[in-house]
Amino acid sequence: MRLLLLSDTHIPLRARELPEQLLAELPLADVVLHAGDWVDTATLDLLEHRSRRLVGVYGNNDGDALRARLPEIAYAELGGLRFGVVHETGPARGREARCTARFPGLDVLVFGHSHIPWDSTAATGLRLLNPGSPTDRRRQPHHTYLTASAADGALRDVVLHRLPPR
């Protein structure tokens, strides 16, 4: 099962549209996971229309229209793994312990908010992934998103993709 992970798209505030390279990934993905801060409903509509399956949450910059359609936390079993998706996880320091306590029983937690790519594993085995942002790199050198595969209870082929400058 091929996964596409993204967050913090901030359309149209940080970009008019999603990058072409990211859009080209949509038909290749079995599941798209979006960790919030969509900002507009048009991006949600686009991903719902073009994705085979979409698992998404709202973020702190998402208004009432998005909050009415998306949960704060989403859960999905994918490839034999228990995934959670949430926008905010708090400061980097202590993140693994905090998320392990907040999300017991998960294998993978996808989060956003910081726009900083993150890939770590807690002592309990919980894998934490932040894909960064494909549209608002902030102080990061690149706009980014993640792809991965999930099968037989294992997460494999986790790749951070850097987008070309706009």
Secondary structure as the mmCIF struct_conf table of DSSP 4:
data_model
#
loop_
_struct_conf.conf_type_id
_struct_conf.id
_struct_conf.beg_label_comp_id
_struct_conf.beg_label_asym_id
_struct_conf.beg_label_seq_id
_struct_conf.end_label_comp_id
_struct_conf.end_label_asym_id
_struct_conf.end_label_seq_id
STRN STRN1 ARG A 2 LEU A 6
TURN_TY1_P TURN_TY1_P1 ILE A 11 ARG A 14
BEND BEND1 ARG A 16 GLU A 17
HELX_RH_AL_P HELX_RH_AL_P1 GLU A 20 GLU A 25
HELX_RH_3T_P HELX_RH_3T_P1 LEU A 26 LEU A 28
BEND BEND2 ASP A 30 ASP A 30
STRN STRN2 VAL A 31 HIS A 34
BEND BEND3 GLY A 36 GLY A 36
BEND BEND4 ASP A 40 ASP A 40
HELX_RH_AL_P HELX_RH_AL_P2 THR A 41 ARG A 50
BEND BEND5 ARG A 52 ARG A 53
STRN STRN3 LEU A 54 GLY A 56
TURN_TY1_P TURN_TY1_P2 ASN A 60 ASN A 61
HELX_RH_AL_P HELX_RH_AL_P3 ASP A 64 ARG A 69
BEND BEND6 LEU A 70 LEU A 70
BEND BEND7 GLU A 72 GLU A 72
STRN STRN4 ILE A 73 LEU A 78
TURN_TY1_P TURN_TY1_P3 GLY A 79 GLY A 80
STRN STRN5 LEU A 81 VAL A 86
BEND BEND8 HIS A 87 HIS A 87
BEND BEND9 ALA A 92 ALA A 92
TURN_TY1_P TURN_TY1_P4 ARG A 93 GLY A 94
HELX_RH_AL_P HELX_RH_AL_P4 ARG A 95 ARG A 102
BEND BEND10 PHE A 103 PHE A 103
TURN_TY1_P TURN_TY1_P5 PRO A 104 GLY A 105
BEND BEND11 ASP A 107 ASP A 107
STRN STRN6 VAL A 108 VAL A 110
BEND BEND12 HIS A 113 SER A 114
STRN STRN7 TRP A 118 THR A 121
TURN_TY1_P TURN_TY1_P6 ALA A 123 THR A 124
BEND BEND13 GLY A 125 GLY A 125
STRN STRN8 ARG A 127 ASN A 130
BEND BEND14 PRO A 134 THR A 135
TURN_TY1_P TURN_TY1_P7 ARG A 138 ARG A 139
BEND BEND15 GLN A 140 HIS A 142
STRN STRN9 HIS A 143 ALA A 151
TURN_TY1_P TURN_TY1_P8 ASP A 152 GLY A 153
STRN STRN10 ALA A 154 LEU A 163
HELX_LH_PP_P HELX_LH_PP_P1 PRO A 164 PRO A 165
#
